Amino acid sequence: MIGEYARRTTTVITVVVLAALSILIFIDVIGRYIFSSPLPGSIELVEGFMAVVMLGSLTQATYSREHIRLEFIIIKAPHGWRTVLEKLSQFAVVLVTAGIGWGLFERTLSLRDSGDLTPVLHLPIYLMAGFAFLIAVAAIMVAARLLFSPDSSALPSGESNHD
């Protein structure tokens, strides 16, 4: 339940941020090439928005099981081993997302302690890192939900298997 809520919330945030990123880049390009005046702080905002889009996409890819997998091994394995391999695959995803989350958590604390600000807009960098950490937590919750689901071979939302 919490993992599903986290995934849906992250998906909405990612879509909104991606749309805002597109508009931001469009305005920046128009300002830069037509008016010779780029949007102040656009590079800082693009970097922050890209972190959100990348981590939000990771959450959705994990949920849809469309991340990098060695399906050729799973397909050739006997049926009994498929479940074991699926669980090992999901465990690896949990470890990777937990590592990303831990790294972002430590980076957020480090940036908060240093008080670093973005050069143009003077925004606290730790706020951006903290927001990225929250999205990484959503990815961890989704990965853990899939790991501990009773039927690891069932695809989310009744999607069909393309094997």
C-alpha positions as CSV (number, residue, x, y, z in Angstrom):
1,M,0.0,0.0,0.0
2,I,2.7,2.5,1.0
3,G,4.9,1.4,-1.9
4,E,2.1,1.9,-4.4
5,Y,1.3,5.3,-3.0
6,A,5.0,6.2,-3.1
7,R,5.2,5.0,-6.7
8,R,2.1,7.0,-7.8
9,T,3.2,10.1,-6.1
10,T,6.7,9.8,-7.5
11,T,5.3,9.3,-11.0
12,V,3.2,12.5,-10.8
13,I,6.1,14.5,-9.4
14,T,8.4,13.2,-12.2
15,V,5.9,14.0,-14.9
16,V,5.3,17.5,-13.6
17,V,9.1,18.1,-13.2
18,L,9.7,16.8,-16.7
19,A,7.1,19.1,-18.1
20,A,8.6,22.0,-16.1
21,L,12.1,21.1,-17.4
22,S,10.9,21.2,-21.0
23,I,9.3,24.6,-20.5
24,L,12.4,25.9,-18.7
25,I,14.7,24.7,-21.4
26,F,12.4,26.2,-24.1
27,I,12.4,29.6,-22.4
28,D,16.1,29.5,-21.8
29,V,16.8,28.7,-25.4
30,I,14.5,31.4,-26.7
31,G,16.0,33.9,-24.3
32,R,19.6,32.8,-25.2
33,Y,19.3,32.8,-29.0
34,I,16.6,35.4,-29.7
35,F,17.1,38.0,-26.9
36,S,20.7,37.2,-26.1
37,S,19.7,36.9,-22.4
38,P,19.6,33.4,-20.9
39,L,17.3,32.6,-18.0
40,P,19.3,33.3,-14.8
41,G,19.9,30.1,-12.8
42,S,18.6,27.8,-15.6
43,I,21.6,25.5,-15.4
44,E,21.1,25.1,-11.6
45,L,17.4,24.3,-12.1
46,V,18.1,21.9,-15.0
47,E,20.5,20.0,-12.8
48,G,18.1,19.7,-9.9
49,F,15.2,18.8,-12.2
50,M,17.3,16.1,-13.9
51,A,18.0,14.5,-10.6
52,V,14.3,14.3,-9.9
53,V,13.5,12.9,-13.3
54,M,16.3,10.3,-13.2
55,L,15.3,9.0,-9.7
56,G,11.6,9.1,-10.5
57,S,12.2,7.1,-13.6
58,L,14.2,4.6,-11.6
59,T,11.2,4.2,-9.3
60,Q,8.9,3.5,-12.3
61,A,11.4,1.2,-14.0
62,T,11.7,-0.8,-10.8
63,Y,8.0,-1.1,-10.5
64,S,7.5,-2.1,-14.1
65,R,10.5,-4.4,-13.9
66,E,12.0,-2.7,-17.0
67,H,15.4,-2.1,-15.5
68,I,18.4,-4.0,-16.7
69,R,17.9,-7.7,-16.1
70,L,19.4,-10.9,-17.3
71,E,16.2,-12.4,-18.6
72,F,18.0,-14.8,-20.9
73,I,19.2,-16.6,-17.8
74,I,15.8,-16.5,-16.1
75,I,14.0,-17.8,-19.2
76,K,16.4,-20.8,-19.6
77,A,16.3,-21.7,-15.9
78,P,14.0,-24.5,-14.7
79,H,10.7,-23.2,-13.3
80,G,11.7,-23.8,-9.7
81,W,14.8,-21.7,-10.1
82,R,13.0,-18.8,-11.8
83,T,11.5,-17.7,-8.5
84,V,14.9,-17.8,-6.8
85,L,16.5,-15.8,-9.6
86,E,13.6,-13.3,-9.6
87,K,14.1,-12.8,-5.9
88,L,17.8,-12.4,-6.2
89,S,17.2,-9.9,-9.0
90,Q,14.8,-7.9,-6.8
91,F,17.3,-8.1,-3.9
92,A,20.0,-6.6,-6.1
93,V,17.6,-3.8,-7.0
94,V,16.9,-3.2,-3.3
95,L,20.6,-3.1,-2.6
96,V,21.3,-0.6,-5.4
97,T,18.5,1.7,-4.6
98,A,19.4,1.5,-0.9
99,G,23.0,2.4,-1.8
100,I,21.8,5.4,-3.8
101,G,19.5,6.5,-1.0
102,W,22.2,6.2,1.6
103,G,24.6,8.2,-0.6
104,L,22.0,10.9,-1.1
105,F,21.3,11.0,2.7
106,E,24.9,11.4,3.5
107,R,25.4,14.0,0.8
108,T,22.3,15.9,2.0
109,L,23.7,16.1,5.6
110,S,27.1,17.2,4.3
111,L,25.6,19.9,2.2
112,R,23.4,21.1,5.0
113,D,26.4,21.3,7.4
114,S,28.5,23.2,4.8
115,G,25.7,25.6,4.0
116,D,26.6,25.6,0.3
117,L,24.3,27.6,-2.0
118,T,23.8,27.6,-5.7
119,P,25.9,30.2,-7.4
120,V,23.2,32.2,-9.2
121,L,19.9,31.7,-7.4
122,H,21.5,31.2,-3.9
123,L,19.3,28.3,-3.1
124,P,20.5,25.8,-0.4
125,I,21.9,22.8,-2.3
126,Y,20.9,20.5,0.5
127,L,17.2,21.1,-0.2
128,M,17.7,19.7,-3.7
129,A,19.7,16.7,-2.5
130,G,17.1,16.1,0.3
131,F,14.3,16.1,-2.3
132,A,16.3,13.6,-4.4
133,F,16.8,11.5,-1.3
134,L,13.0,11.4,-0.7
135,I,12.5,10.2,-4.3
136,A,15.2,7.6,-3.7
137,V,13.3,6.4,-0.6
138,A,10.2,5.9,-2.8
139,A,12.4,3.8,-5.2
140,I,13.6,1.7,-2.2
141,M,10.0,1.2,-1.0
142,V,8.9,0.0,-4.4
143,A,11.8,-2.3,-4.8
144,A,11.2,-3.7,-1.3
145,R,7.5,-4.2,-2.1
146,L,8.4,-6.2,-5.1
147,L,11.0,-8.2,-3.2
148,F,8.6,-9.2,-0.5
149,S,5.6,-9.8,-2.7
150,P,4.4,-13.4,-2.5
151,D,4.4,-14.0,-6.3
152,S,7.6,-12.5,-7.8
153,S,6.8,-13.7,-11.3
154,A,3.6,-11.7,-11.5
155,L,4.0,-8.4,-13.2
156,P,2.5,-5.3,-11.5
157,S,-1.0,-4.2,-12.4
158,G,-1.8,-7.3,-14.3
159,E,0.5,-6.5,-17.2
160,S,1.3,-9.2,-19.6
161,N,4.7,-10.8,-19.8
162,H,6.5,-10.2,-23.1
163,D,8.8,-13.2,-22.9
